[in-house]
Amino acid sequence: MNRRKMEESFFKALMLASTIIVVGSLVIVFAVVIVKGAPALNLQMLTKTPTGGYYIGGQGGILNAIVGSLYLAGGATAVALLLSFIIVLYLHGNAGRSKIAGFVRLSLDVLWGIPSIVFGAFAFIIMLWVGARASLLWGMVTVALFELPIMTRAIDEVMGTVPFKLKEASYALGSTKLEAVLNVMAKQALPGILTAVLLAFGRGIGDAASVLFTAGYSDSIPTSFSDPVATLPVAIFFQLNSSIPAVQQRAYASATVLLALVLILSIASRLATKKFTKYVIK
């Protein structure tokens, strides 16, 4: 009995320590970034684009990077959601538990584990092959590529949690497989689908490696898909590389903005999930 109590106490302490490490790491990251970046964070930085010499201490702001990140991640997430939903419809409407479905899921799992810079290199090669140049369009394609396996597997798992009795009831009422997936499963899995979309968007807006060569960089806000686009992660990278302390401080201010965007997305995901969960039949 004493041994069982000791084991229970040990694992409770282990879980508590793990929780403290995770939460503590998050708090430390936020604290360091905010403390170092807060002095440089002002309204001009959020509402103006860079002027001449911004990265060597000149005037201006990072509005181009903020808007560019939202354009790029928003467009990429929309493309990835469309493709993901088509794949999930096939997996749950036609493939079932076939070998093809298993192969598709295995392929998505493998793609999920590939670093985003590999997707960037692949898109860069294709971009050069077709004679294109770095632009918002190719940045969206790159981000959509590495968001696709994340979003597809997340939606696939969520759809798999829908009670089979609901599908049986739908079939009994004369629904086809496609109608059952769209009108029953998708609606029941809506909270999880929304969470998957917001999380994929959060990862897309915070990734720098994949778009370093395909999205380019510009001090202006893009007006078409063929224009190069600035993103917050790349802007932070450029500013941190500066030897000027004031510019490095702006990098931490830019990181604060990026953290705030990701935090807002996480909170929105929680609120949306809570709102739509009450309509889910368990």
C-alpha positions as CSV (number, residue, x, y, z in Angstrom):
1,M,0.0,0.0,0.0
2,N,2.8,2.4,0.9
3,R,4.5,1.5,-2.4
4,R,1.3,2.5,-4.3
5,K,1.1,5.7,-2.5
6,M,4.7,6.5,-3.2
7,E,4.2,5.7,-6.9
8,E,1.1,7.9,-7.0
9,S,2.9,10.8,-5.2
10,F,5.9,10.4,-7.6
11,F,3.7,10.6,-10.8
12,K,1.7,13.5,-9.3
13,A,4.9,15.4,-8.7
14,L,6.1,14.5,-12.2
15,M,2.9,15.9,-13.7
16,L,3.1,19.0,-11.6
17,A,6.8,19.6,-12.6
18,S,5.9,19.1,-16.3
19,T,3.1,21.6,-16.0
20,I,5.3,24.1,-14.3
21,I,8.0,23.7,-16.9
22,V,5.6,24.2,-19.8
23,V,3.7,27.2,-18.3
24,G,7.0,28.7,-16.9
25,S,8.6,28.5,-20.4
26,L,5.6,30.2,-21.9
27,V,5.7,33.0,-19.3
28,I,9.4,33.5,-19.6
29,V,9.2,33.8,-23.4
30,F,6.4,36.3,-23.2
31,A,8.1,38.2,-20.4
32,V,11.5,38.5,-22.2
33,V,10.0,39.5,-25.5
34,I,7.6,42.1,-24.0
35,V,10.1,43.6,-21.6
36,K,12.7,44.1,-24.4
37,G,10.2,45.2,-27.1
38,A,7.7,47.4,-25.1
39,P,9.9,50.5,-25.2
40,A,10.0,50.4,-29.0
41,L,6.3,49.6,-29.5
42,N,4.3,52.6,-30.4
43,L,1.4,53.7,-32.7
44,Q,3.7,54.7,-35.5
45,M,5.3,51.3,-35.6
46,L,1.8,49.7,-36.0
47,T,0.3,52.1,-38.5
48,K,3.1,53.1,-40.9
49,T,5.2,51.2,-43.4
50,P,9.1,51.5,-43.4
51,T,10.7,54.6,-44.8
52,G,14.2,54.9,-46.1
53,G,16.7,53.4,-43.7
54,Y,14.2,51.8,-41.4
55,Y,16.5,48.8,-40.8
56,I,19.4,51.0,-39.9
57,G,17.4,53.1,-37.4
58,G,15.2,55.2,-39.7
59,Q,11.6,56.1,-39.3
60,G,8.5,54.1,-40.1
61,G,6.8,51.0,-38.9
62,I,5.9,47.4,-39.7
63,L,2.4,47.8,-41.1
64,N,3.6,46.1,-44.3
65,A,4.7,43.0,-42.4
66,I,1.5,42.9,-40.3
67,V,-0.8,43.2,-43.3
68,G,1.4,40.9,-45.4
69,S,1.4,38.2,-42.8
70,L,-2.4,38.4,-42.6
71,Y,-2.8,38.3,-46.4
72,L,-0.4,35.4,-46.8
73,A,-1.6,33.2,-43.9
74,G,-5.3,34.0,-44.6
75,G,-5.0,33.1,-48.3
76,A,-3.0,30.0,-47.6
77,T,-5.4,28.8,-44.9
78,A,-8.3,29.2,-47.3
79,V,-6.6,27.1,-49.9
80,A,-5.5,24.5,-47.4
81,L,-9.0,24.3,-45.9
82,L,-10.6,23.7,-49.4
83,L,-8.1,20.9,-50.3
84,S,-8.3,19.4,-46.8
85,F,-12.1,19.2,-46.8
86,I,-12.1,17.5,-50.2
87,I,-9.6,14.9,-48.9
88,V,-11.6,14.4,-45.7
89,L,-14.8,14.0,-47.7
90,Y,-13.2,11.3,-49.7
91,L,-11.8,9.5,-46.6
92,H,-15.1,9.5,-44.7
93,G,-17.5,9.3,-47.7
94,N,-15.9,6.7,-50.0
95,A,-12.6,5.3,-48.8
96,G,-13.7,4.2,-45.3
97,R,-11.2,1.8,-43.8
98,S,-9.6,0.8,-47.1
99,K,-5.9,0.4,-47.8
100,I,-6.1,3.6,-49.8
101,A,-7.4,5.5,-46.9
102,G,-4.7,4.1,-44.7
103,F,-2.0,5.1,-47.2
104,V,-3.4,8.6,-47.5
105,R,-3.4,9.0,-43.7
106,L,0.2,7.7,-43.5
107,S,1.3,10.0,-46.2
108,L,-0.2,13.0,-44.4
109,D,1.5,12.0,-41.2
110,V,4.8,11.8,-43.0
111,L,4.2,15.2,-44.6
112,W,3.3,16.6,-41.1
113,G,6.7,15.8,-39.8
114,I,8.7,17.4,-42.7
115,P,10.2,20.8,-41.7
116,S,8.5,23.8,-43.3
117,I,11.8,24.9,-44.9
118,V,11.7,21.7,-47.1
119,F,8.3,22.8,-48.4
120,G,9.8,26.2,-49.0
121,A,12.7,24.7,-51.0
122,F,10.3,22.5,-53.0
123,A,8.1,25.5,-53.9
124,F,11.2,27.6,-54.7
125,I,12.3,25.0,-57.2
126,I,8.9,24.8,-58.9
127,M,8.8,28.7,-58.9
128,L,12.1,28.8,-60.7
129,W,11.1,26.0,-63.1
130,V,8.0,27.9,-64.3
131,G,10.0,31.2,-64.5
132,A,8.1,33.0,-61.8
133,R,9.5,35.3,-59.1
134,A,8.9,35.6,-55.4
135,S,5.5,37.0,-54.7
136,L,2.4,36.8,-52.4
137,L,1.0,34.0,-54.6
138,W,4.0,31.7,-54.2
139,G,4.2,32.5,-50.5
140,M,0.6,31.4,-50.2
141,V,1.3,28.2,-52.1
142,T,4.2,27.4,-49.9
143,V,2.3,28.0,-46.6
144,A,-0.7,26.1,-47.9
145,L,1.5,23.1,-48.7
146,F,2.7,22.7,-45.1
147,E,-0.6,23.6,-43.6
148,L,-2.4,21.0,-45.7
149,P,-1.3,17.8,-43.8
150,I,-1.8,19.5,-40.4
151,M,-5.3,20.7,-41.2
152,T,-6.4,17.5,-43.0
153,R,-5.3,15.1,-40.3
154,A,-6.8,17.4,-37.6
155,I,-10.2,17.5,-39.4
156,D,-10.0,13.8,-40.2
157,E,-9.5,12.9,-36.5
158,V,-12.3,15.3,-35.4
159,M,-14.7,13.8,-38.0
160,G,-13.8,10.3,-36.8
161,T,-15.2,11.2,-33.3
162,V,-18.7,11.8,-34.6
163,P,-20.9,8.9,-33.2
164,F,-21.6,6.3,-35.9
165,K,-25.2,6.2,-34.8
166,L,-25.7,9.6,-36.3
167,K,-24.5,8.4,-39.7
168,E,-26.7,5.4,-39.5
169,A,-29.7,7.6,-38.7
170,S,-28.8,9.8,-41.7
171,Y,-28.6,6.7,-44.0
172,A,-31.9,5.4,-42.7
173,L,-33.5,8.7,-43.7
174,G,-32.2,8.3,-47.2
175,S,-29.1,10.4,-47.2
176,T,-26.2,9.5,-49.5
177,K,-22.7,9.2,-48.1
178,L,-21.8,12.7,-49.3
179,E,-24.9,14.2,-47.7
180,A,-24.2,12.3,-44.4
181,V,-20.7,13.7,-44.3
182,L,-21.7,17.3,-45.2
183,N,-25.0,17.6,-43.3
184,V,-24.3,15.5,-40.3
185,M,-20.7,14.8,-39.6
186,A,-19.3,18.2,-40.6
187,K,-21.9,20.1,-38.5
188,Q,-21.2,17.9,-35.5
189,A,-17.4,18.3,-35.9
190,L,-17.6,22.1,-36.6
191,P,-16.0,23.1,-33.2
192,G,-13.0,20.8,-34.0
193,I,-12.8,21.9,-37.6
194,L,-12.8,25.6,-36.6
195,T,-10.0,24.9,-34.0
196,A,-7.9,23.1,-36.7
197,V,-8.3,26.1,-39.1
198,L,-7.4,28.7,-36.5
199,L,-4.4,26.6,-35.3
200,A,-3.2,26.1,-38.9
201,F,-3.6,29.9,-39.5
202,G,-1.6,30.6,-36.4
203,R,1.3,28.4,-37.6
204,G,1.1,29.9,-41.0
205,I,1.4,33.4,-39.7
206,G,4.3,32.6,-37.5
207,D,6.5,30.6,-40.0
208,A,9.5,32.3,-41.6
209,A,11.6,29.5,-43.0
210,S,9.1,28.4,-45.7
211,V,8.5,31.8,-47.2
212,L,12.0,33.2,-47.0
213,F,12.7,32.5,-50.7
214,T,9.1,32.3,-52.2
215,A,7.4,35.4,-50.8
216,G,10.2,37.8,-51.1
217,Y,10.2,41.0,-49.1
218,S,8.8,44.5,-49.6
219,D,8.5,47.7,-47.7
220,S,5.1,48.3,-49.2
221,I,1.8,46.6,-48.8
222,P,1.1,44.2,-51.7
223,T,-1.7,45.2,-54.1
224,S,-1.7,42.0,-56.2
225,F,-0.8,38.4,-56.0
226,S,2.3,39.0,-58.1
227,D,3.8,41.6,-55.6
228,P,6.4,40.5,-53.1
229,V,5.2,40.5,-49.5
230,A,6.8,41.1,-46.1
231,T,5.9,38.9,-43.1
232,L,6.5,39.5,-39.4
233,P,8.8,36.5,-38.9
234,V,11.1,37.6,-41.7
235,A,11.0,41.3,-40.5
236,I,12.0,40.1,-37.1
237,F,14.9,38.1,-38.6
238,F,16.2,41.1,-40.6
239,Q,15.9,43.4,-37.6
240,L,17.7,41.0,-35.2
241,N,20.6,40.8,-37.7
242,S,21.2,44.5,-37.3
243,S,24.1,45.7,-35.2
244,I,22.1,48.8,-34.1
245,P,20.6,48.3,-30.6
246,A,17.5,50.4,-31.5
247,V,16.7,48.2,-34.5
248,Q,17.2,45.0,-32.4
249,Q,14.7,46.5,-29.9
250,R,12.3,46.9,-32.7
251,A,12.7,43.2,-33.5
252,Y,11.4,42.4,-30.0
253,A,8.6,44.9,-30.5
254,S,7.7,43.1,-33.8
255,A,7.9,39.7,-31.9
256,T,5.5,41.1,-29.3
257,V,3.0,42.0,-32.1
258,L,3.4,38.4,-33.6
259,L,2.8,36.9,-30.1
260,A,-0.2,39.0,-29.6
261,L,-1.7,37.8,-32.9
262,V,-1.1,34.2,-32.1
263,L,-2.5,34.6,-28.6
264,I,-5.6,36.3,-30.0
265,L,-6.1,33.4,-32.4
266,S,-5.7,30.9,-29.6
267,I,-8.3,32.7,-27.5
268,A,-10.6,33.0,-30.5
269,S,-10.3,29.2,-31.1
270,R,-11.2,28.5,-27.5
271,L,-14.3,30.8,-27.5
272,A,-15.5,29.5,-30.9
273,T,-15.1,25.9,-29.8
274,K,-17.0,26.6,-26.6
275,K,-19.8,28.4,-28.5
276,F,-20.4,25.7,-31.1
277,T,-19.9,22.7,-28.7
278,K,-23.3,23.2,-27.2
279,Y,-24.9,22.2,-30.5
280,V,-22.9,18.9,-30.7
281,I,-24.8,15.7,-29.9
282,K,-22.8,13.4,-27.7
